[in-house]
Amino acid sequence: MGRGYEALGSATAFGGISLRATPHGEWAKHAAVAQTYGPAIRAFIIVPLVSGFFVDIRQWLFWLIQRFLNWLG
């Protein structure tokens, strides 16, 4: 992610996502850092897009596995 302030914003947003409550955790952590140091605009745009993409892929895989298991038996 780099070594600048945008990297800090991305790391805090990913930390919020890892709490398993993507919108609430990301917003809370990013807001806490932004309140102290200012907003990280690039991180605030990129992290939700990337995490949303991976959530969609994960949901699709779970759906595919469930359909395959239902087909088997």
Backbone hydrogen bonds, N-H to C=O, Kabsch-Sander energy under -0.5 kcal/mol:
donor,donor_aa,acceptor,acceptor_aa,energy
8,L,4,G,-1.3
9,G,5,Y,-2.2
10,S,6,E,-2.4
11,A,7,A,-2.6
12,T,8,L,-2.3
13,A,9,G,-1.9
14,F,10,S,-2.7
15,G,11,A,-1.9
16,G,12,T,-1.8
17,I,13,A,-2.0
18,S,14,F,-2.0
19,L,16,G,-0.9
20,R,17,I,-1.9
21,A,16,G,-0.7
25,G,21,A,-3.2
26,E,21,A,-0.6
26,E,22,T,-2.0
27,W,23,P,-1.8
28,A,24,H,-2.5
29,K,25,G,-2.3
30,H,26,E,-2.5
31,A,27,W,-2.6
32,A,28,A,-2.0
33,V,29,K,-2.0
34,A,30,H,-2.9
35,Q,31,A,-2.1
36,T,32,A,-1.0
37,Y,33,V,-3.0
38,G,34,A,-1.7
41,I,39,P,-0.7
44,F,40,A,-2.1
45,I,41,I,-1.4
46,I,42,R,-2.7
47,V,43,A,-1.8
49,L,45,I,-1.0
50,V,46,I,-2.5
51,S,47,V,-2.7
52,G,48,P,-2.2
53,F,49,L,-1.8
54,F,50,V,-2.1
55,V,51,S,-2.1
56,D,52,G,-2.0
57,I,53,F,-2.0
58,R,54,F,-2.3
59,Q,55,V,-2.5
60,W,56,D,-2.2
61,L,57,I,-2.2
62,F,58,R,-2.3
63,W,59,Q,-2.3
64,L,60,W,-2.4
65,I,61,L,-2.5
66,Q,62,F,-2.3
67,R,63,W,-2.3
68,F,64,L,-2.2
69,L,65,I,-2.5
70,N,66,Q,-2.2
71,W,67,R,-2.0
72,L,68,F,-1.8
73,G,69,L,-1.5
